[in-house]
Amino acid sequence: MKQARWIAFLAAGLAWAASAPAQDTPDSAFSLDLTCTLPADGPALQAGTLAARIFAYDPRIADVSAREAAQITLSGLAHAPGSATVLRFPLRGAPVPGFRYYLSVQVHPGGGAFDLPFEDRSLYFLDGFQNVFEDAFEESLEITLTPVPDAPPADGGGGEADATPAAAP
């Protein structure tokens, strides 16, 4: 008798899982056509690197970190103050059923991977929380990156403020 109830309970659970809405079980990749603008009033950049990432998170669970769902790194970027620099590229990945997504973009001097914490070397960043794929898994987005206040010089060297000794207490 207990076994029959258990089988009925299991069958009901499987039937409920199979009836999930179609948008929660996507069978294709997501695609974000991203256009990033480095503003004309931002710091100069030579041979810089842009890292754009899409993170997936479960909105039903508050204590679990988001996980990276897609990323692209563009190296060799140059930007001169006085005119905006516009970059356009795609981000693609596989959607996770029931998850939501947000975008993160940073630009730092130098090439390759981020070998230091982001805050130590960044020149530009995407300010705020940028949700993506709220209505569909295909989207175009235009963003303007924000210069980091008091960003280090793009050449990695110090400025005049670094050469001035601190006053004795």
N, C-alpha and C positions, 0 to 999 in steps of 0.2 A: 504494500500500500504506500509506504514512504517512497519507494522507488518510483512509483507511478506519479506521485506528486512532484518529485524532483524532475522527472522527465517533462512533465507538463510545464513546470516553471522554466526549465531550460528552453523548451520550444517557444514559450511566450517571449522570452528574452531575445531569442534569435529572430523572431518575427518583428519585434520592435526595432532591433538593430537594422534589419533589412528595409524598414520603412523610412529610414532617414532621408531628409530632403536631398535632392540631386545636387544643389550647390555646395553641400557639405562633403561630397565625395567627388571632387574634380578628377578627371582622368587625363587632363592635359597640363602642360607647363604654364606658369604665369610669365608675363612679359611686361616690363616697364621700359618705355622709351623715355629716357631722361635727358633733359637739357639743363646743364649747369652753367651759370654765368658767374665769372669772377668780376666784381664791380670795378669801374674805372678808378675809384678812389682808394683801392686796396693796395697793399704792399707789392713790390716787385717780386717776381719769382723766376728763377732759371733752373731748368732741369728738376722741376718739382714732381711730386707724386700725388695723385688723387686716388682716394680709396672710397668707393661707394658700396654700401652693404644694405641688404634687406634682411631684417630680423623677423622671425615668426614667434608669436607668443600665444599662449592659451588664456583667453580672457576670463575663464572660469577659475583659474588657479592664480592666487596672488603671490605665492612665495616660491615661484620657479622662474629662473632666468629665461630670457628670450634666447633663441638659438639662431645662428646665422643660416639663412635660407638661400642667399645668393650674394655674390660679391664680384667686383671688378676693380682692378688696379691699373691706372694709367700713369706711366712714367714719362719723363722728358718734357713736362709741361713748362711753358714760358708765359709770363704775363708781365706787362709793363703798365705802370700807372698812366692814366690819361685816356685809356680806351678799355672797354670791357672785352673780356675773353669769353667766348661761348664754346662749350664742349657738348657734344651730343653723342650718346651711346646707349646701348640696350643693357638691361639686366634681366636675366632669365633664371628660372628655377622651378622646382616641383612644389606645388602647394601641399600643405598639410591640412587634412579635413578638420574643420572647426576652429582653426587658428586665425588670428589677425596678424597684420604686417605693418612694419614701419621702416622708414628709410633713414640711414645715417650716411653723411658725406663729410670727409675731411680732406684738406690739402696741406701737405708739409713740404719743406724744402728737401732736396736730395732725392735720390732714386731708391727703388727697392721697397722692401717691407718696412712697416713701422717698427723700428728697433728700440725706440724709447716710448714711454707713455705718451699718448696723444697730446696731453696738455703741455708737455715739455717742448714740442717743436712745431705745433700747428700754426699755419698762417690764415687759414679759412676754415669755416665749419658751417654746417646746416643748423641754423638756430631754431630751436623749438622741436616739438614732436610732430613728425610728418607721417601720418597714416597713409597707406597705399592699399589698393585692391579692396576698397570698401564695398564696391558695387559689382566689380567684374575682375577677372584675372588678367585683363589686358588693359593697359593704361598708358597715357602720355602725361608727363609732368614737367613743368618748367619751374626751376628754382634759382634763386640768387643766393650765393654763399656769402656769409658775413665774415669780414676780416676780424681776426682775433685781436682784441685790444692789447696794446703793448706786446705784439708778437715779436719774437727774436728776429734779427736780420736774416734774410734769406741765404746769405753767404755763410751763416753759422758763426760769424765773428761778433765781437762785442761792440757796442757803441760807445760814445763819449761818457755816458753814465757809468759804464763798467770801469773806466780808467780813473774815476774820481774816488779817492779813498773816503770811507765813511768817517763821520765825525766821532771823536772819542766821547764816551759818556761822561 
